[in-house]
Amino acid sequence: MVDREWLASLKVGDEVAVKEVYMSSTSYTITVVTKITPKRRTIDVVGHSGFNDGKQGGGFSTRRFLVPVTEEIQNWISRQTLLNKIEHFPFKVLKTEQLQEIQAILDKSNVSVEV
């Protein structure tokens, strides 16, 4: 549900989050308001345009919503950024000692990984 009072308070330059719901997954990006029509019906942000009443229809199964930036959203974005960096890191370039440090962290997680 979109907070109409919050939407009414938005100004060009305000930071907002775009909540994107695709099928059963949700993601967030933080961006800036670039345009608000005089009757406040449409809001554009960097990277997306045409949010009507804070909602934007996407494709068949994608919907986008403008939401306030919260600590929870900032933490979610930070976590996703870290996971992406780790997933694409070329571990083969590390020295044995560095890999052993990573192994020690993994051992503390109590998560078993089949090799």
Phi and psi in radians as a Rosetta constraint file:
Dihedral C 1 N 2 CA 2 C 2 CIRCULARHARMONIC -1.541 0.35
Dihedral N 2 CA 2 C 2 N 3 CIRCULARHARMONIC 2.342 0.35
Dihedral C 2 N 3 CA 3 C 3 CIRCULARHARMONIC -1.432 0.35
Dihedral N 3 CA 3 C 3 N 4 CIRCULARHARMONIC 1.783 0.35
Dihedral C 3 N 4 CA 4 C 4 CIRCULARHARMONIC -1.120 0.35
Dihedral N 4 CA 4 C 4 N 5 CIRCULARHARMONIC -0.607 0.35
Dihedral C 4 N 5 CA 5 C 5 CIRCULARHARMONIC -1.138 0.35
Dihedral N 5 CA 5 C 5 N 6 CIRCULARHARMONIC -0.749 0.35
Dihedral C 5 N 6 CA 6 C 6 CIRCULARHARMONIC -1.117 0.35
Dihedral N 6 CA 6 C 6 N 7 CIRCULARHARMONIC -0.780 0.35
Dihedral C 6 N 7 CA 7 C 7 CIRCULARHARMONIC -1.024 0.35
Dihedral N 7 CA 7 C 7 N 8 CIRCULARHARMONIC -0.728 0.35
Dihedral C 7 N 8 CA 8 C 8 CIRCULARHARMONIC -1.134 0.35
Dihedral N 8 CA 8 C 8 N 9 CIRCULARHARMONIC -0.434 0.35
Dihedral C 8 N 9 CA 9 C 9 CIRCULARHARMONIC -1.497 0.35
Dihedral N 9 CA 9 C 9 N 10 CIRCULARHARMONIC -0.168 0.35
Dihedral C 9 N 10 CA 10 C 10 CIRCULARHARMONIC -1.162 0.35
Dihedral N 10 CA 10 C 10 N 11 CIRCULARHARMONIC 2.540 0.35
Dihedral C 10 N 11 CA 11 C 11 CIRCULARHARMONIC -2.291 0.35
Dihedral N 11 CA 11 C 11 N 12 CIRCULARHARMONIC 2.747 0.35
Dihedral C 11 N 12 CA 12 C 12 CIRCULARHARMONIC -1.006 0.35
Dihedral N 12 CA 12 C 12 N 13 CIRCULARHARMONIC 2.327 0.35
Dihedral C 12 N 13 CA 13 C 13 CIRCULARHARMONIC 1.737 0.35
Dihedral N 13 CA 13 C 13 N 14 CIRCULARHARMONIC -0.253 0.35
Dihedral C 13 N 14 CA 14 C 14 CIRCULARHARMONIC -1.197 0.35
Dihedral N 14 CA 14 C 14 N 15 CIRCULARHARMONIC 2.523 0.35
Dihedral C 14 N 15 CA 15 C 15 CIRCULARHARMONIC -1.484 0.35
Dihedral N 15 CA 15 C 15 N 16 CIRCULARHARMONIC 2.326 0.35
Dihedral C 15 N 16 CA 16 C 16 CIRCULARHARMONIC -2.391 0.35
Dihedral N 16 CA 16 C 16 N 17 CIRCULARHARMONIC 2.863 0.35
Dihedral C 16 N 17 CA 17 C 17 CIRCULARHARMONIC -1.883 0.35
Dihedral N 17 CA 17 C 17 N 18 CIRCULARHARMONIC 2.490 0.35
Dihedral C 17 N 18 CA 18 C 18 CIRCULARHARMONIC -1.822 0.35
Dihedral N 18 CA 18 C 18 N 19 CIRCULARHARMONIC 2.037 0.35
Dihedral C 18 N 19 CA 19 C 19 CIRCULARHARMONIC -1.634 0.35
Dihedral N 19 CA 19 C 19 N 20 CIRCULARHARMONIC 2.087 0.35
Dihedral C 19 N 20 CA 20 C 20 CIRCULARHARMONIC -1.942 0.35
Dihedral N 20 CA 20 C 20 N 21 CIRCULARHARMONIC 2.137 0.35
Dihedral C 20 N 21 CA 21 C 21 CIRCULARHARMONIC -1.925 0.35
Dihedral N 21 CA 21 C 21 N 22 CIRCULARHARMONIC 2.069 0.35
Dihedral C 21 N 22 CA 22 C 22 CIRCULARHARMONIC -2.181 0.35
Dihedral N 22 CA 22 C 22 N 23 CIRCULARHARMONIC 2.017 0.35
Dihedral C 22 N 23 CA 23 C 23 CIRCULARHARMONIC 0.948 0.35
Dihedral N 23 CA 23 C 23 N 24 CIRCULARHARMONIC -1.950 0.35
Dihedral C 23 N 24 CA 24 C 24 CIRCULARHARMONIC -1.924 0.35
Dihedral N 24 CA 24 C 24 N 25 CIRCULARHARMONIC 0.177 0.35
Dihedral C 24 N 25 CA 25 C 25 CIRCULARHARMONIC -1.936 0.35
Dihedral N 25 CA 25 C 25 N 26 CIRCULARHARMONIC 2.663 0.35
Dihedral C 25 N 26 CA 26 C 26 CIRCULARHARMONIC -2.236 0.35
Dihedral N 26 CA 26 C 26 N 27 CIRCULARHARMONIC 2.414 0.35
Dihedral C 26 N 27 CA 27 C 27 CIRCULARHARMONIC -2.402 0.35
Dihedral N 27 CA 27 C 27 N 28 CIRCULARHARMONIC 2.876 0.35
Dihedral C 27 N 28 CA 28 C 28 CIRCULARHARMONIC -2.341 0.35
Dihedral N 28 CA 28 C 28 N 29 CIRCULARHARMONIC 2.580 0.35
Dihedral C 28 N 29 CA 29 C 29 CIRCULARHARMONIC -2.357 0.35
Dihedral N 29 CA 29 C 29 N 30 CIRCULARHARMONIC 2.604 0.35
Dihedral C 29 N 30 CA 30 C 30 CIRCULARHARMONIC -1.823 0.35
Dihedral N 30 CA 30 C 30 N 31 CIRCULARHARMONIC 2.326 0.35
Dihedral C 30 N 31 CA 31 C 31 CIRCULARHARMONIC -2.567 0.35
Dihedral N 31 CA 31 C 31 N 32 CIRCULARHARMONIC -2.987 0.35
Dihedral C 31 N 32 CA 32 C 32 CIRCULARHARMONIC -2.228 0.35
Dihedral N 32 CA 32 C 32 N 33 CIRCULARHARMONIC 2.465 0.35
Dihedral C 32 N 33 CA 33 C 33 CIRCULARHARMONIC -1.206 0.35
Dihedral N 33 CA 33 C 33 N 34 CIRCULARHARMONIC 2.240 0.35
Dihedral C 33 N 34 CA 34 C 34 CIRCULARHARMONIC -1.921 0.35
Dihedral N 34 CA 34 C 34 N 35 CIRCULARHARMONIC -0.386 0.35
Dihedral C 34 N 35 CA 35 C 35 CIRCULARHARMONIC -2.756 0.35
Dihedral N 35 CA 35 C 35 N 36 CIRCULARHARMONIC 2.459 0.35
Dihedral C 35 N 36 CA 36 C 36 CIRCULARHARMONIC -2.342 0.35
Dihedral N 36 CA 36 C 36 N 37 CIRCULARHARMONIC 2.188 0.35
Dihedral C 36 N 37 CA 37 C 37 CIRCULARHARMONIC -1.191 0.35
Dihedral N 37 CA 37 C 37 N 38 CIRCULARHARMONIC 2.719 0.35
Dihedral C 37 N 38 CA 38 C 38 CIRCULARHARMONIC -0.925 0.35
Dihedral N 38 CA 38 C 38 N 39 CIRCULARHARMONIC -0.653 0.35
Dihedral C 38 N 39 CA 39 C 39 CIRCULARHARMONIC -1.558 0.35
Dihedral N 39 CA 39 C 39 N 40 CIRCULARHARMONIC 0.129 0.35
Dihedral C 39 N 40 CA 40 C 40 CIRCULARHARMONIC 1.061 0.35
Dihedral N 40 CA 40 C 40 N 41 CIRCULARHARMONIC 0.418 0.35
Dihedral C 40 N 41 CA 41 C 41 CIRCULARHARMONIC -1.416 0.35
Dihedral N 41 CA 41 C 41 N 42 CIRCULARHARMONIC -0.569 0.35
Dihedral C 41 N 42 CA 42 C 42 CIRCULARHARMONIC -2.179 0.35
Dihedral N 42 CA 42 C 42 N 43 CIRCULARHARMONIC 2.354 0.35
Dihedral C 42 N 43 CA 43 C 43 CIRCULARHARMONIC -2.162 0.35
Dihedral N 43 CA 43 C 43 N 44 CIRCULARHARMONIC 2.289 0.35
Dihedral C 43 N 44 CA 44 C 44 CIRCULARHARMONIC -1.911 0.35
Dihedral N 44 CA 44 C 44 N 45 CIRCULARHARMONIC 2.529 0.35
Dihedral C 44 N 45 CA 45 C 45 CIRCULARHARMONIC -2.282 0.35
Dihedral N 45 CA 45 C 45 N 46 CIRCULARHARMONIC 2.860 0.35
Dihedral C 45 N 46 CA 46 C 46 CIRCULARHARMONIC -0.997 0.35
Dihedral N 46 CA 46 C 46 N 47 CIRCULARHARMONIC 2.169 0.35
Dihedral C 46 N 47 CA 47 C 47 CIRCULARHARMONIC 1.600 0.35
Dihedral N 47 CA 47 C 47 N 48 CIRCULARHARMONIC -0.258 0.35
Dihedral C 47 N 48 CA 48 C 48 CIRCULARHARMONIC -2.557 0.35
Dihedral N 48 CA 48 C 48 N 49 CIRCULARHARMONIC 2.544 0.35
Dihedral C 48 N 49 CA 49 C 49 CIRCULARHARMONIC -2.334 0.35
Dihedral N 49 CA 49 C 49 N 50 CIRCULARHARMONIC 2.810 0.35
Dihedral C 49 N 50 CA 50 C 50 CIRCULARHARMONIC 1.408 0.35
Dihedral N 50 CA 50 C 50 N 51 CIRCULARHARMONIC 0.688 0.35
Dihedral C 50 N 51 CA 51 C 51 CIRCULARHARMONIC -1.417 0.35
Dihedral N 51 CA 51 C 51 N 52 CIRCULARHARMONIC 1.946 0.35
Dihedral C 51 N 52 CA 52 C 52 CIRCULARHARMONIC -1.704 0.35
Dihedral N 52 CA 52 C 52 N 53 CIRCULARHARMONIC 2.106 0.35
Dihedral C 52 N 53 CA 53 C 53 CIRCULARHARMONIC 0.937 0.35
Dihedral N 53 CA 53 C 53 N 54 CIRCULARHARMONIC 0.617 0.35
Dihedral C 53 N 54 CA 54 C 54 CIRCULARHARMONIC 1.417 0.35
Dihedral N 54 CA 54 C 54 N 55 CIRCULARHARMONIC 0.071 0.35
Dihedral C 54 N 55 CA 55 C 55 CIRCULARHARMONIC -2.149 0.35
Dihedral N 55 CA 55 C 55 N 56 CIRCULARHARMONIC 2.592 0.35
Dihedral C 55 N 56 CA 56 C 56 CIRCULARHARMONIC -2.391 0.35
Dihedral N 56 CA 56 C 56 N 57 CIRCULARHARMONIC 2.140 0.35
Dihedral C 56 N 57 CA 57 C 57 CIRCULARHARMONIC -1.299 0.35
Dihedral N 57 CA 57 C 57 N 58 CIRCULARHARMONIC 2.372 0.35
Dihedral C 57 N 58 CA 58 C 58 CIRCULARHARMONIC -1.821 0.35
Dihedral N 58 CA 58 C 58 N 59 CIRCULARHARMONIC -2.470 0.35
Dihedral C 58 N 59 CA 59 C 59 CIRCULARHARMONIC -1.300 0.35
Dihedral N 59 CA 59 C 59 N 60 CIRCULARHARMONIC -2.762 0.35
Dihedral C 59 N 60 CA 60 C 60 CIRCULARHARMONIC -0.936 0.35
Dihedral N 60 CA 60 C 60 N 61 CIRCULARHARMONIC -0.738 0.35
Dihedral C 60 N 61 CA 61 C 61 CIRCULARHARMONIC -2.205 0.35
Dihedral N 61 CA 61 C 61 N 62 CIRCULARHARMONIC 0.305 0.35
Dihedral C 61 N 62 CA 62 C 62 CIRCULARHARMONIC -2.019 0.35
Dihedral N 62 CA 62 C 62 N 63 CIRCULARHARMONIC 2.345 0.35
Dihedral C 62 N 63 CA 63 C 63 CIRCULARHARMONIC -2.335 0.35
Dihedral N 63 CA 63 C 63 N 64 CIRCULARHARMONIC 2.548 0.35
Dihedral C 63 N 64 CA 64 C 64 CIRCULARHARMONIC -2.198 0.35
Dihedral N 64 CA 64 C 64 N 65 CIRCULARHARMONIC 2.534 0.35
Dihedral C 64 N 65 CA 65 C 65 CIRCULARHARMONIC -2.385 0.35
Dihedral N 65 CA 65 C 65 N 66 CIRCULARHARMONIC 2.506 0.35
Dihedral C 65 N 66 CA 66 C 66 CIRCULARHARMONIC -1.502 0.35
Dihedral N 66 CA 66 C 66 N 67 CIRCULARHARMONIC 2.291 0.35
Dihedral C 66 N 67 CA 67 C 67 CIRCULARHARMONIC -2.405 0.35
Dihedral N 67 CA 67 C 67 N 68 CIRCULARHARMONIC 2.733 0.35
Dihedral C 67 N 68 CA 68 C 68 CIRCULARHARMONIC -1.133 0.35
Dihedral N 68 CA 68 C 68 N 69 CIRCULARHARMONIC 2.595 0.35
Dihedral C 68 N 69 CA 69 C 69 CIRCULARHARMONIC -1.314 0.35
Dihedral N 69 CA 69 C 69 N 70 CIRCULARHARMONIC 2.137 0.35
Dihedral C 69 N 70 CA 70 C 70 CIRCULARHARMONIC -2.068 0.35
Dihedral N 70 CA 70 C 70 N 71 CIRCULARHARMONIC 2.915 0.35
Dihedral C 70 N 71 CA 71 C 71 CIRCULARHARMONIC -1.071 0.35
Dihedral N 71 CA 71 C 71 N 72 CIRCULARHARMONIC -0.659 0.35
Dihedral C 71 N 72 CA 72 C 72 CIRCULARHARMONIC -1.068 0.35
Dihedral N 72 CA 72 C 72 N 73 CIRCULARHARMONIC -0.758 0.35
Dihedral C 72 N 73 CA 73 C 73 CIRCULARHARMONIC -1.176 0.35
Dihedral N 73 CA 73 C 73 N 74 CIRCULARHARMONIC -0.746 0.35
Dihedral C 73 N 74 CA 74 C 74 CIRCULARHARMONIC -1.065 0.35
Dihedral N 74 CA 74 C 74 N 75 CIRCULARHARMONIC -0.713 0.35
Dihedral C 74 N 75 CA 75 C 75 CIRCULARHARMONIC -1.139 0.35
Dihedral N 75 CA 75 C 75 N 76 CIRCULARHARMONIC -0.705 0.35
Dihedral C 75 N 76 CA 76 C 76 CIRCULARHARMONIC -1.064 0.35
Dihedral N 76 CA 76 C 76 N 77 CIRCULARHARMONIC -0.798 0.35
Dihedral C 76 N 77 CA 77 C 77 CIRCULARHARMONIC -1.125 0.35
Dihedral N 77 CA 77 C 77 N 78 CIRCULARHARMONIC -0.751 0.35
Dihedral C 77 N 78 CA 78 C 78 CIRCULARHARMONIC -1.052 0.35
Dihedral N 78 CA 78 C 78 N 79 CIRCULARHARMONIC -0.771 0.35
Dihedral C 78 N 79 CA 79 C 79 CIRCULARHARMONIC -1.102 0.35
Dihedral N 79 CA 79 C 79 N 80 CIRCULARHARMONIC -0.789 0.35
Dihedral C 79 N 80 CA 80 C 80 CIRCULARHARMONIC -1.115 0.35
Dihedral N 80 CA 80 C 80 N 81 CIRCULARHARMONIC -0.655 0.35
Dihedral C 80 N 81 CA 81 C 81 CIRCULARHARMONIC -1.115 0.35
Dihedral N 81 CA 81 C 81 N 82 CIRCULARHARMONIC -0.776 0.35
Dihedral C 81 N 82 CA 82 C 82 CIRCULARHARMONIC -1.110 0.35
Dihedral N 82 CA 82 C 82 N 83 CIRCULARHARMONIC -0.796 0.35
Dihedral C 82 N 83 CA 83 C 83 CIRCULARHARMONIC -1.075 0.35
Dihedral N 83 CA 83 C 83 N 84 CIRCULARHARMONIC -0.697 0.35
Dihedral C 83 N 84 CA 84 C 84 CIRCULARHARMONIC -1.138 0.35
Dihedral N 84 CA 84 C 84 N 85 CIRCULARHARMONIC -0.743 0.35
Dihedral C 84 N 85 CA 85 C 85 CIRCULARHARMONIC -1.114 0.35
Dihedral N 85 CA 85 C 85 N 86 CIRCULARHARMONIC -0.763 0.35
Dihedral C 85 N 86 CA 86 C 86 CIRCULARHARMONIC -1.137 0.35
Dihedral N 86 CA 86 C 86 N 87 CIRCULARHARMONIC -0.750 0.35
Dihedral C 86 N 87 CA 87 C 87 CIRCULARHARMONIC -1.060 0.35
Dihedral N 87 CA 87 C 87 N 88 CIRCULARHARMONIC -0.573 0.35
Dihedral C 87 N 88 CA 88 C 88 CIRCULARHARMONIC -1.805 0.35
Dihedral N 88 CA 88 C 88 N 89 CIRCULARHARMONIC 0.134 0.35
Dihedral C 88 N 89 CA 89 C 89 CIRCULARHARMONIC -1.298 0.35
Dihedral N 89 CA 89 C 89 N 90 CIRCULARHARMONIC 2.373 0.35
Dihedral C 89 N 90 CA 90 C 90 CIRCULARHARMONIC -1.463 0.35
Dihedral N 90 CA 90 C 90 N 91 CIRCULARHARMONIC 1.429 0.35
Dihedral C 90 N 91 CA 91 C 91 CIRCULARHARMONIC -1.029 0.35
Dihedral N 91 CA 91 C 91 N 92 CIRCULARHARMONIC -0.417 0.35
Dihedral C 91 N 92 CA 92 C 92 CIRCULARHARMONIC -1.123 0.35
Dihedral N 92 CA 92 C 92 N 93 CIRCULARHARMONIC -0.308 0.35
Dihedral C 92 N 93 CA 93 C 93 CIRCULARHARMONIC -1.448 0.35
Dihedral N 93 CA 93 C 93 N 94 CIRCULARHARMONIC -0.197 0.35
Dihedral C 93 N 94 CA 94 C 94 CIRCULARHARMONIC -1.353 0.35
Dihedral N 94 CA 94 C 94 N 95 CIRCULARHARMONIC 2.670 0.35
Dihedral C 94 N 95 CA 95 C 95 CIRCULARHARMONIC -1.325 0.35
Dihedral N 95 CA 95 C 95 N 96 CIRCULARHARMONIC 2.803 0.35
Dihedral C 95 N 96 CA 96 C 96 CIRCULARHARMONIC -0.986 0.35
Dihedral N 96 CA 96 C 96 N 97 CIRCULARHARMONIC -0.732 0.35
Dihedral C 96 N 97 CA 97 C 97 CIRCULARHARMONIC -1.073 0.35
Dihedral N 97 CA 97 C 97 N 98 CIRCULARHARMONIC -0.688 0.35
Dihedral C 97 N 98 CA 98 C 98 CIRCULARHARMONIC -1.172 0.35
Dihedral N 98 CA 98 C 98 N 99 CIRCULARHARMONIC -0.704 0.35
Dihedral C 98 N 99 CA 99 C 99 CIRCULARHARMONIC -1.141 0.35
Dihedral N 99 CA 99 C 99 N 100 CIRCULARHARMONIC -0.621 0.35
Dihedral C 99 N 100 CA 100 C 100 CIRCULARHARMONIC -1.154 0.35
Dihedral N 100 CA 100 C 100 N 101 CIRCULARHARMONIC -0.626 0.35
Dihedral C 100 N 101 CA 101 C 101 CIRCULARHARMONIC -1.121 0.35
Dihedral N 101 CA 101 C 101 N 102 CIRCULARHARMONIC -0.720 0.35
Dihedral C 101 N 102 CA 102 C 102 CIRCULARHARMONIC -1.139 0.35
Dihedral N 102 CA 102 C 102 N 103 CIRCULARHARMONIC -0.726 0.35
Dihedral C 102 N 103 CA 103 C 103 CIRCULARHARMONIC -1.052 0.35
Dihedral N 103 CA 103 C 103 N 104 CIRCULARHARMONIC -0.690 0.35
Dihedral C 103 N 104 CA 104 C 104 CIRCULARHARMONIC -1.088 0.35
Dihedral N 104 CA 104 C 104 N 105 CIRCULARHARMONIC -0.702 0.35
Dihedral C 104 N 105 CA 105 C 105 CIRCULARHARMONIC -1.129 0.35
Dihedral N 105 CA 105 C 105 N 106 CIRCULARHARMONIC -0.777 0.35
Dihedral C 105 N 106 CA 106 C 106 CIRCULARHARMONIC -1.087 0.35
Dihedral N 106 CA 106 C 106 N 107 CIRCULARHARMONIC -0.691 0.35
Dihedral C 106 N 107 CA 107 C 107 CIRCULARHARMONIC -1.082 0.35
Dihedral N 107 CA 107 C 107 N 108 CIRCULARHARMONIC -0.613 0.35
Dihedral C 107 N 108 CA 108 C 108 CIRCULARHARMONIC -1.234 0.35
Dihedral N 108 CA 108 C 108 N 109 CIRCULARHARMONIC -0.336 0.35
Dihedral C 108 N 109 CA 109 C 109 CIRCULARHARMONIC -1.319 0.35
Dihedral N 109 CA 109 C 109 N 110 CIRCULARHARMONIC -0.263 0.35
Dihedral C 109 N 110 CA 110 C 110 CIRCULARHARMONIC 1.027 0.35
Dihedral N 110 CA 110 C 110 N 111 CIRCULARHARMONIC 0.471 0.35
Dihedral C 110 N 111 CA 111 C 111 CIRCULARHARMONIC -1.868 0.35
Dihedral N 111 CA 111 C 111 N 112 CIRCULARHARMONIC 2.210 0.35
Dihedral C 111 N 112 CA 112 C 112 CIRCULARHARMONIC -1.556 0.35
Dihedral N 112 CA 112 C 112 N 113 CIRCULARHARMONIC 2.438 0.35
Dihedral C 112 N 113 CA 113 C 113 CIRCULARHARMONIC -2.187 0.35
Dihedral N 113 CA 113 C 113 N 114 CIRCULARHARMONIC 2.227 0.35
Dihedral C 113 N 114 CA 114 C 114 CIRCULARHARMONIC -1.434 0.35
Dihedral N 114 CA 114 C 114 N 115 CIRCULARHARMONIC 2.325 0.35
